[in-house]
Amino acid sequence: MKTKIILLAMFLYSCFTYDPSKEKVTLGNSEKDLSPSKQELVGLWHEFPMLGSGWGNVFRFWSDGSFRFHASQMKCLNRELGYAGTWKVETNKLILLVKERNLIMGGKIQKSKMPGICPREIVGGKEITKRLKETEVLEFHITEIRIDNLSEDLKRPVISIGKKRYWQFSSDPEEYP
C-alpha cells in the first residue's frame, strides 16, 4: 500500500510540474547532436529574460559567422567592454575565435553620478579596440534552444552558453543599441 501511495504521489507530481512551454524548438543538427543550428543562434542574446536599467552581458551572432560580446553595463569598473571575432557550432559546443577586444584605457575611478546602479565608475577613460596578434579560442558547452514562458504574453527562446542562460531578445543582432 505504501509503495502505491509513493508511486501515485510521484505520478501526480510529474503531472503538475511538466511545463510544455519548455519543450525543445528543434533537435539541432541531428538526433545525437542537440546543439542548435547556426541559423537558430543568429540574433541578440541577453543574460537576463528582461531588460532592467541597462544591458547585462550580451552575445550578438550574425549569419556570416561573426559575433560580438558586450560586457554588462551594470559593472561600471569593467575595463574590458567586450570582444569580437567569428563563431561556429560543433556538437554541443559554441566555439568563439576572438580576434579583438574592446577596452577602456586610462581614466580615473571616481564616485558615480548614479550610485544606485554603480557606487564608483571609470571617468575619462578612452575606449579602444585592440586587435589580437593571436586568435584566442573560447569554447562553451551549449544546450538546445527552448521556449521560456515568461508570462502569458511573453515567450522567449533560451539557451545555456557555458554555465549561464541567455534569452533571445531579437533574431536581428543589429537591434543592440
C-alpha positions in Angstrom: 0.0 0.0 0.0 2.8 2.4 0.9 4.5 1.7 -2.4 1.3 2.5 -4.3 0.9 5.8 -2.5 4.5 6.8 -3.3 4.1 5.9 -7.0 0.8 7.8 -7.1 2.5 10.9 -5.5 5.4 10.7 -8.0 2.9 10.5 -10.9 0.9 13.4 -9.7 4.0 15.5 -9.1 5.2 14.9 -12.6 1.8 15.8 -14.0 1.8 19.2 -12.2 5.5 20.1 -12.8 5.5 19.4 -16.5 5.7 22.6 -18.5 5.0 22.1 -22.2 6.3 25.6 -22.9 9.8 24.3 -22.1 9.7 21.8 -24.9 12.6 21.9 -27.4 12.1 24.0 -30.5 14.4 21.7 -32.6 16.7 18.8 -32.1 19.5 20.7 -33.7 21.7 19.3 -36.4 21.0 15.6 -35.8 19.3 13.2 -33.3 22.6 12.8 -31.3 23.7 16.4 -31.6 21.3 18.5 -29.6 23.1 21.8 -30.3 21.2 24.5 -32.2 21.9 25.0 -35.9 23.8 28.1 -36.9 20.7 29.9 -38.1 18.9 29.3 -34.8 21.7 31.2 -32.9 21.7 34.3 -35.1 20.4 37.2 -33.2 20.8 39.1 -29.9 21.1 37.0 -26.7 20.9 38.7 -23.2 21.8 37.1 -19.9 18.5 38.1 -18.3 15.0 37.4 -19.6 14.0 41.1 -19.1 15.8 44.4 -19.5 16.4 46.4 -16.4 18.1 49.8 -16.1 20.8 48.6 -18.5 22.0 45.7 -20.5 23.7 42.7 -18.8 26.1 40.5 -20.8 25.0 40.2 -24.4 26.1 38.0 -27.3 25.3 39.1 -30.9 25.6 36.4 -33.6 25.5 37.2 -37.3 24.7 34.7 -40.1 28.1 35.4 -41.7 29.8 33.7 -38.7 30.9 36.9 -36.9 30.0 37.7 -33.3 30.3 40.4 -30.7 30.1 40.0 -26.9 29.3 43.1 -24.8 30.1 43.0 -21.1 27.4 44.1 -18.7 26.7 47.8 -18.5 26.0 47.3 -14.8 29.6 46.6 -13.9 30.9 50.2 -14.1 34.5 49.3 -13.2 35.0 46.8 -16.1 37.9 47.8 -18.3 37.0 45.1 -20.8 33.9 46.2 -22.6 33.7 43.1 -24.8 35.3 41.1 -27.6 34.6 40.1 -31.2 35.5 37.6 -33.9 34.0 34.6 -35.6 31.9 31.7 -34.3 30.8 28.2 -35.1 28.8 25.4 -33.5 30.2 21.8 -33.3 28.4 19.0 -31.4 27.0 20.8 -28.4 29.9 23.4 -28.4 29.9 27.0 -29.2 33.4 27.9 -30.5 34.4 31.6 -30.5 37.5 32.7 -32.2 38.3 36.0 -30.6 40.2 38.5 -32.8 39.7 41.8 -31.0 38.9 43.1 -27.5 37.2 46.4 -26.6 38.9 48.1 -23.6 38.9 51.2 -21.6 42.4 52.6 -21.2 43.3 55.3 -18.6 40.8 57.4 -16.7 40.2 57.6 -13.0 37.9 55.7 -10.7 35.5 58.2 -9.1 32.3 58.2 -7.2 29.5 57.6 -9.6 26.8 60.1 -10.6 24.4 57.1 -10.4 25.2 55.5 -7.1 22.1 53.4 -7.1 23.5 51.5 -10.1 27.2 51.8 -9.6 28.8 53.3 -6.5 32.0 54.0 -8.4 32.8 54.3 -12.1 35.7 55.0 -14.6 35.7 58.6 -15.7 37.8 60.0 -18.6 39.0 56.7 -20.0 39.4 56.1 -23.7 37.6 53.2 -25.4 40.0 51.4 -27.7 39.7 48.3 -29.9 42.8 46.1 -29.5 43.4 43.6 -32.4 44.9 40.4 -31.1 48.2 39.1 -32.5 47.0 35.6 -32.0 43.4 34.4 -32.1 42.0 33.3 -28.8 39.8 30.3 -28.8 36.9 30.1 -26.3 34.7 27.0 -26.1 31.4 26.8 -24.3 29.0 23.9 -23.9 25.6 24.8 -25.3 22.2 23.3 -24.9 19.3 23.1 -27.3 17.1 26.2 -27.6 13.9 26.0 -25.6 11.0 28.4 -25.3 10.8 30.0 -21.9 7.2 31.0 -21.0 8.0 34.2 -19.1 4.3 35.4 -18.9 1.1 34.8 -20.6 2.0 37.3 -23.3 5.8 36.9 -23.4 7.7 33.8 -24.6 11.5 33.9 -25.4 13.9 31.4 -26.7 16.5 30.5 -24.1 19.8 28.7 -24.4 22.6 27.8 -21.9 26.1 29.1 -23.0 28.6 27.7 -20.6 27.0 27.9 -17.2 24.8 30.9 -17.9 21.4 31.1 -19.6 20.8 33.7 -22.3 17.4 34.8 -23.7 16.9 35.8 -27.3 15.7 39.4 -27.5 15.8 39.6 -31.2 16.7 37.4 -34.2 18.4 40.6 -35.6 21.8 41.2 -33.9 21.7 44.8 -35.1 19.0 45.7 -32.5 21.5 46.2 -29.7 21.8 50.0 -29.1 
